[in-house]
């Protein structure tokens, strides 16, 4: 698991981080506990959150007919997907 510096944004392995100096002065009560101190800038580092993949056709305007109308498919078109509604 990687740990990202809250100041400079560099990612570190846990064994590369420095011990935290003055922890009780730098972390609010009930706050997220940092992993260590950044070796480059001395700021606090926190564990990187795992990013969840977005399910395939969530929010697809064309689903379940994505093969018929790929312009309305968020998987095929990405952010260029065309939004449309049903007409009577």
C-alpha positions as CSV (number, residue, x, y, z in Angstrom):
1,X,0.0,0.0,0.0
2,X,1.3,3.5,-0.9
3,X,1.1,6.5,1.4
4,X,0.7,10.0,0.0
5,X,2.2,13.2,1.4
6,X,-0.5,15.7,2.3
7,X,1.8,18.6,1.2
8,X,3.9,17.6,-1.8
9,X,1.8,14.7,-3.0
10,X,4.7,12.2,-3.4
11,X,3.8,8.6,-2.8
12,X,5.9,6.5,-0.4
13,X,6.1,2.9,0.9
14,X,5.5,2.6,4.6
15,X,9.1,1.7,5.3
16,X,10.4,4.9,3.7
17,X,8.4,7.2,5.9
18,X,10.0,9.0,8.9
19,X,8.6,8.8,12.5
20,X,6.1,11.6,13.2
21,X,7.4,14.4,15.4
22,X,5.0,16.2,17.8
23,X,2.0,14.0,16.7
24,X,-0.3,15.3,19.4
25,X,0.2,18.8,18.1
26,X,-0.3,18.0,14.4
27,X,-3.4,15.7,14.5
28,X,-6.9,16.8,15.6
29,X,-8.7,14.6,18.1
30,X,-10.8,12.1,16.1
31,X,-8.9,12.9,12.9
32,X,-7.4,10.4,10.5
33,X,-4.2,9.0,11.9
34,X,-1.2,9.6,9.5
35,X,1.2,6.9,8.5
36,X,4.4,8.8,9.0
37,X,6.3,11.9,8.0
38,X,7.4,12.7,4.4
39,X,11.1,12.3,4.0
40,X,11.2,15.2,1.5
41,X,9.2,17.9,3.1
42,X,8.3,16.7,6.6
43,X,4.5,16.9,6.2
44,X,2.2,14.1,7.2
45,X,1.5,11.2,4.9
46,X,-1.7,9.2,4.8
47,X,-2.6,5.8,3.3
48,X,-3.8,6.0,-0.2
49,X,-7.5,5.0,-0.5
50,X,-8.3,2.3,-2.9
51,X,-10.3,3.6,-5.8
52,X,-13.3,1.5,-6.7
53,X,-14.0,0.9,-10.3
54,X,-17.2,2.2,-11.7
55,X,-19.6,-0.5,-12.8
56,X,-19.7,-0.9,-16.6
57,X,-23.0,0.5,-17.7
58,X,-24.0,2.5,-14.6
59,X,-25.8,5.6,-15.9
60,X,-25.8,4.5,-19.5
61,X,-28.6,6.2,-21.4
62,X,-28.7,3.4,-24.0
63,X,-28.5,0.4,-21.7
64,X,-29.5,-2.4,-22.4
65,X,-29.3,-1.5,-26.1
66,X,-25.7,-0.2,-26.1
67,X,-24.9,-2.3,-29.1
68,X,-27.7,-0.7,-31.1
69,X,-27.0,2.9,-30.1
70,X,-23.4,3.2,-28.9
71,X,-23.7,7.1,-28.8
72,X,-25.7,6.7,-25.6
73,X,-23.3,4.2,-24.0
74,X,-21.0,5.5,-21.3
75,X,-18.6,2.6,-21.7
76,X,-18.1,3.2,-25.5
77,X,-18.4,7.1,-25.5
78,X,-17.1,8.0,-22.0
79,X,-17.8,11.6,-21.1
80,X,-19.0,12.3,-24.7
81,X,-22.0,10.1,-24.2
82,X,-25.3,11.6,-25.6
83,X,-28.1,12.0,-23.1
84,X,-31.6,11.4,-24.4
85,X,-35.0,10.3,-23.2
86,X,-37.8,8.2,-24.5
87,X,-40.3,9.7,-26.8
88,X,-43.9,8.6,-27.3
